[in-house]
Amino acid sequence: MRDSTRHALERAAELTRNNRLVEAMAAAEPVITAADEYESAEIRQWLIDHANDFTGEA
């Protein structure tokens, strides 16, 4: 996964934890929709592995 994609996902997680869902979607959507099939698979796995980053739960 590109660093810019990972950064966007991390930023979206941070915004979500701060109850800024619209901004989180705006940060993540462009990289998600631009991803090819390989990066999409990496994004999907990253989201599974980091679900707690979005909820703030441990």
N, C-alpha and C positions, 0 to 999 in steps of 0.2 A: 504494500500500500504506500502510496506517495506520502511524504511528510505533510504536504498541504491538506491532504484528505484526513489524515490522523488528527492534525491540528483542528480542523473544522469540526470533527466529531467530538473532540475533547472540549472545544468551546461550546458546542451544543449541549453537552452534558452539564457543563458549568451553568449555562443559562437556564437549563431545565431545573436544576437544583434551586435556582434563585427565582423560580416561578415566572420565568420569562420565556414561555413556550413558543410564542410567535417568533421571537428573535432566534430561538434555538432552531426552529424549523428553517428560518431564512438562512442560517449559517450552514446547516447540514444538507439541505435539499440540493443545491447546485452540485456539490461533489458526489452525492449519491446518484443523481440523474446522469451525470457525465461519466460515471465509471463504466469501464468495459466489463465483460463477464467475469474476468479473473479478479479484478479489483472489487467487483460487487460481492464475490464470494468472500474476499478478505474483510470487507465492510460488514457483511452479515455475521461473520465469526467474531469480529471485534465487538459488535453490538451485543452478541450473546455473552461474550466474556466480560463485558464492561456494563452490563445492565445496571448494576448497583451504582455506577458512576452517575447515572441519571436520577436515581431515587435518593441518593445520599445514604442508603442503607449499607450496613457492613455484612 
